[in-house]
Amino acid sequence: MRIVDLRSDTVTQPSEEMRQAIATAELGDDVYGEDPTVNALENMASEMLGKEAGLLVTSGTMGNFVSILAQCERGQEIILGEQTHIYNAEGGGASTLGGVAFHPIPNTNIGTLDLNQVENAVRFGNIHWSPTAMVAIENTQNACGGIPITPSYMSDLSKIAKSNGLRVHVDGARLFNAAVCLETPASELVKDADTVTFCLSKGLSAPVGSIVCGDKTTIAKAREWRKTLGAGMRQAGIIAAAGIVALNTMIERLSDDHANAKRLAKGLNSIPGFSIDPESVKTNLVFAEPPEAPYDLINQINNRGVLINARPGGTWRLTTHYGITSEDVDYAIDVIKSEAVS
Ligand SMILES: *Cc1c(COP(=O)(O)O)cnc(C)c1O
């Protein structure tokens, strides 16, 4: 059966060039700082993001976690959006394991945090409060539609953060999708951030890994936390080799994913019962309300090999990525159409 897997860009397979690079990577013990391939990747990434230093971590979740632990004390808190991955999809790690409290505020419908609400959420100097240490924002903002956050917004947010002594963290799991969409270098998008994480393993299609970038002191602390958490890796050049190929070869092509996502949205919009504005699709994520059906539409579609995730509440999230062609998109639309109207 033909499979079109639109569940997530995490399902991407490494390219042939990545497999070659993995097979021939120069290796050393990275806990000793001696893996040349890891060092090359960390330098390359930090240069691309305009930061002093980089750190390879096992996942985006770990990248966010060590960024928070490196910059917040136990008993302090982070202001972040109610719809963010850190708050909703990381096992509450910063809080449950790190002792750092969450102070969630609503995301606007374009994924940002209202600046007045951020300012009002900052708190210090009262015995009842956990003092604010950080504000975190996602770029692209996944749950709000994969929306890219602009440099001008980041600049406004960071002014508020700086004037209150807060650190700014960007969860840029899909930062390069934002950069390609806005036709702006990733370094511009994060120039006002103290720390940034991005995933090598999503649209960039590497098999494993994320990167944290920031100033040297913060990254040194993040490195200590990574070790404490048991994720100091040895010959991790095996992973880093694919990451280097990802940064060299997989960024520009993200625009194909964005075009396919728009195509998917247009196709869905042509199916009775669906209503979705293709213009609202900016990157590689498509959110759609399924029509009310007297049967389990998503299961029927999944049974035919077109794989889609439903979020809590029933909204579908469809994701385009490396390995999904425009023909796959058309085929998926045909399958959804035939099940939705049958
Ligand atoms: C995927 C994702 C992460 C991290 O995911 P891992 O599976 O831990 O690599 C972090 N933030 C956002 C917004 C994500 O979409």
The ligand as an SDF file (V2000), in Angstrom:
LIG
                    3D

 15 15  0  0  0  0  0  0  0  0999 V2000
    9.5110   18.9330   18.1420 C   0  0  0  0  0  0  0  0  0  0  0  0
    9.5800   20.1320   18.9860 C   0  0  0  0  0  0  0  0  0  0  0  0
   10.4910   20.2280   20.0410 C   0  0  0  0  0  0  0  0  0  0  0  0
   11.4500   19.1430   20.4520 C   0  0  0  0  0  0  0  0  0  0  0  0
   11.1520   17.8970   20.1090 O   0  0  0  0  0  0  0  0  0  0  0  0
   12.0670   16.6110   20.3100 P   0  0  0  0  0  0  0  0  0  0  0  0
   11.1480   15.5620   19.8290 O   0  0  0  0  0  0  0  0  0  0  0  0
   12.3750   16.5270   21.7540 O   0  0  0  0  0  0  0  0  0  0  0  0
   13.2780   16.7820   19.4800 O   0  0  0  0  0  0  0  0  0  0  0  0
   10.5380   21.4120   20.7360 C   0  0  0  0  0  0  0  0  0  0  0  0
    9.7400   22.4360   20.4250 N   0  0  0  0  0  0  0  0  0  0  0  0
    8.8670   22.3830   19.4140 C   0  0  0  0  0  0  0  0  0  0  0  0
    8.0640   23.5810   19.0880 C   0  0  0  0  0  0  0  0  0  0  0  0
    8.7430   21.2340   18.6630 C   0  0  0  0  0  0  0  0  0  0  0  0
    7.8680   21.1950   17.6560 O   0  0  0  0  0  0  0  0  0  0  0  0
  1  2  1  0
  2  3  1  0
  2 14  2  0
  3  4  1  0
  3 10  2  0
  4  5  1  0
  5  6  1  0
  6  7  2  0
  6  8  1  0
  6  9  1  0
 10 11  1  0
 11 12  2  0
 12 13  1  0
 12 14  1  0
 14 15  1  0
M  END
$$$$
